Amino acid sequence: MKATERRMAILAILCKRRFEKVENLAFEFGVCEWTIRQDVMELSLSYPIYTKTGKYGGGVYVVDGYKLGMKYMTNEQTELLEKILLELTGGEFLTMQSIIKTFKEPKRGGK
Protein backbone atom coordinates (compact mmCIF):
# COMPACT_ATOMS: atom_id res chain seq x y z
CA MET A 1 0.00 0.00 0.00
CA LYS A 2 1.37 3.40 -0.97
CA ALA A 3 1.61 6.24 1.56
CA THR A 4 -1.25 8.21 0.00
CA GLU A 5 -3.54 5.17 0.06
CA ARG A 6 -2.61 4.42 3.67
CA ARG A 7 -3.22 8.04 4.69
CA MET A 8 -6.67 8.09 3.12
CA ALA A 9 -7.45 4.78 4.84
CA ILE A 10 -6.31 6.27 8.17
CA LEU A 11 -8.55 9.28 7.59
CA ALA A 12 -11.50 7.01 6.80
CA ILE A 13 -10.88 5.02 9.98
CA LEU A 14 -10.69 8.20 12.06
CA CYS A 15 -13.91 9.53 10.55
CA LYS A 16 -15.64 6.27 11.42
CA ARG A 17 -14.15 5.66 14.86
CA ARG A 18 -13.50 9.36 15.76
CA PHE A 19 -10.34 8.32 17.69
CA GLU A 20 -7.60 5.74 17.49
CA LYS A 21 -4.26 5.03 19.14
CA VAL A 22 -1.09 5.32 17.05
CA GLU A 23 0.02 1.83 18.04
CA ASN A 24 -3.29 0.33 16.90
CA LEU A 25 -3.04 2.06 13.52
CA ALA A 26 0.57 0.88 13.14
CA PHE A 27 -0.49 -2.70 13.84
CA GLU A 28 -3.50 -2.47 11.53
CA PHE A 29 -1.40 -1.19 8.61
CA GLY A 30 1.71 -3.26 9.33
CA VAL A 31 4.00 -0.24 9.68
CA CYS A 32 5.93 1.30 12.55
CA GLU A 33 4.50 3.97 14.84
CA TRP A 34 6.89 6.56 13.37
CA THR A 35 5.30 6.03 9.96
CA ILE A 36 1.81 6.56 11.39
CA ARG A 37 2.97 9.73 13.15
CA GLN A 38 4.35 11.02 9.85
CA ASP A 39 1.08 10.13 8.12
CA VAL A 40 -0.93 11.94 10.81
CA MET A 41 1.31 14.99 10.57
CA GLU A 42 0.81 15.09 6.79
CA LEU A 43 -2.96 14.56 7.08
CA SER A 44 -3.31 17.30 9.69
CA LEU A 45 -2.14 19.85 7.12
CA SER A 46 -5.28 19.30 5.03
CA TYR A 47 -7.82 17.68 7.35
CA PRO A 48 -9.13 18.54 10.83
CA ILE A 49 -7.33 15.82 12.75
CA TYR A 50 -5.17 16.30 15.82
CA THR A 51 -3.29 14.34 18.45
CA LYS A 52 -3.47 14.26 22.22
CA THR A 53 -0.85 12.89 24.55
CA GLY A 54 -1.53 10.89 27.65
CA LYS A 55 -1.74 7.34 28.85
CA TYR A 56 -5.53 7.05 28.77
CA GLY A 57 -6.69 9.76 26.36
CA GLY A 58 -3.74 9.87 24.01
CA GLY A 59 -4.14 9.18 20.34
CA VAL A 60 -5.32 10.63 17.06
CA TYR A 61 -8.69 12.37 16.82
CA VAL A 62 -10.88 13.92 14.14
CA VAL A 63 -12.73 17.07 15.21
CA ASP A 64 -16.38 16.76 16.16
CA GLY A 65 -18.69 17.26 13.22
CA TYR A 66 -16.19 16.46 10.47
CA LYS A 67 -17.36 13.88 7.94
CA LEU A 68 -15.22 12.52 5.14
CA GLY A 69 -16.45 13.57 1.72
CA MET A 70 -18.79 16.26 2.99
CA LYS A 71 -18.53 19.64 1.27
CA TYR A 72 -18.02 22.57 3.62
CA MET A 73 -18.41 26.28 3.02
CA THR A 74 -15.37 28.51 2.73
CA ASN A 75 -14.75 31.13 5.41
CA GLU A 76 -15.90 33.82 2.96
CA GLN A 77 -19.17 31.99 2.29
CA THR A 78 -19.76 31.51 6.01
CA GLU A 79 -19.06 35.18 6.78
CA LEU A 80 -21.49 36.33 4.07
CA LEU A 81 -24.27 34.10 5.37
CA GLU A 82 -23.62 35.27 8.93
CA LYS A 83 -24.05 38.90 7.75
CA ILE A 84 -27.31 37.99 6.02
CA LEU A 85 -28.41 36.13 9.17
CA LEU A 86 -28.42 39.38 11.15
CA GLU A 87 -31.16 40.75 8.86
CA LEU A 88 -33.47 37.74 9.24
CA THR A 89 -36.12 37.02 11.86
CA GLY A 90 -38.26 34.13 13.03
CA GLY A 91 -38.22 30.96 10.98
CA GLU A 92 -35.89 32.38 8.33
CA PHE A 93 -33.35 33.20 11.05
CA LEU A 94 -33.53 29.67 12.45
CA THR A 95 -33.29 28.09 9.00
CA MET A 96 -30.23 30.14 8.04
CA GLN A 97 -28.63 29.42 11.41
CA SER A 98 -29.06 25.66 10.86
CA ILE A 99 -27.60 25.92 7.33
CA ILE A 100 -24.51 27.69 8.69
CA LYS A 101 -24.13 25.16 11.49
CA THR A 102 -24.46 22.21 9.09
CA PHE A 103 -22.06 23.40 6.40
CA LYS A 104 -19.50 25.49 8.30
CA GLU A 105 -16.17 23.67 8.33
CA PRO A 106 -15.29 22.38 11.82
CA LYS A 107 -12.34 24.11 13.47
CA ARG A 108 -9.00 22.40 13.17
CA GLY A 109 -6.89 21.39 16.13
CA GLY A 110 -9.65 20.04 18.34
CA LYS A 111 -10.28 23.31 20.13
C-alpha positions in Angstrom: 0.0 0.0 0.0 1.4 3.4 -1.0 1.6 6.2 1.6 -1.2 8.2 0.0 -3.5 5.2 0.1 -2.6 4.4 3.7 -3.2 8.0 4.7 -6.7 8.1 3.1 -7.5 4.8 4.8 -6.3 6.3 8.2 -8.5 9.3 7.6 -11.5 7.0 6.8 -10.9 5.0 10.0 -10.7 8.2 12.1 -13.9 9.5 10.6 -15.6 6.3 11.4 -14.1 5.7 14.9 -13.5 9.4 15.8 -10.3 8.3 17.7 -7.6 5.7 17.5 -4.3 5.0 19.1 -1.1 5.3 17.0 0.0 1.8 18.0 -3.3 0.3 16.9 -3.0 2.1 13.5 0.6 0.9 13.1 -0.5 -2.7 13.8 -3.5 -2.5 11.5 -1.4 -1.2 8.6 1.7 -3.3 9.3 4.0 -0.2 9.7 5.9 1.3 12.5 4.5 4.0 14.8 6.9 6.6 13.4 5.3 6.0 10.0 1.8 6.6 11.4 3.0 9.7 13.2 4.3 11.0 9.9 1.1 10.1 8.1 -0.9 11.9 10.8 1.3 15.0 10.6 0.8 15.1 6.8 -3.0 14.6 7.1 -3.3 17.3 9.7 -2.1 19.9 7.1 -5.3 19.3 5.0 -7.8 17.7 7.3 -9.1 18.5 10.8 -7.3 15.8 12.8 -5.2 16.3 15.8 -3.3 14.3 18.5 -3.5 14.3 22.2 -0.9 12.9 24.5 -1.5 10.9 27.6 -1.7 7.3 28.9 -5.5 7.0 28.8 -6.7 9.8 26.4 -3.7 9.9 24.0 -4.1 9.2 20.3 -5.3 10.6 17.1 -8.7 12.4 16.8 -10.9 13.9 14.1 -12.7 17.1 15.2 -16.4 16.8 16.2 -18.7 17.3 13.2 -16.2 16.5 10.5 -17.4 13.9 7.9 -15.2 12.5 5.1 -16.5 13.6 1.7 -18.8 16.3 3.0 -18.5 19.6 1.3 -18.0 22.6 3.6 -18.4 26.3 3.0 -15.4 28.5 2.7 -14.8 31.1 5.4 -15.9 33.8 3.0 -19.2 32.0 2.3 -19.8 31.5 6.0 -19.1 35.2 6.8 -21.5 36.3 4.1 -24.3 34.1 5.4 -23.6 35.3 8.9 -24.0 38.9 7.8 -27.3 38.0 6.0 -28.4 36.1 9.2 -28.4 39.4 11.1 -31.2 40.7 8.9 -33.5 37.7 9.2 -36.1 37.0 11.9 -38.3 34.1 13.0 -38.2 31.0 11.0 -35.9 32.4 8.3 -33.4 33.2 11.0 -33.5 29.7 12.5 -33.3 28.1 9.0 -30.2 30.1 8.0 -28.6 29.4 11.4 -29.1 25.7 10.9 -27.6 25.9 7.3 -24.5 27.7 8.7 -24.1 25.2 11.5 -24.5 22.2 9.1 -22.1 23.4 6.4 -19.5 25.5 8.3 -16.2 23.7 8.3 -15.3 22.4 11.8 -12.3 24.1 13.5 -9.0 22.4 13.2 -6.9 21.4 16.1 -9.6 20.0 18.3 -10.3 23.3 20.1 
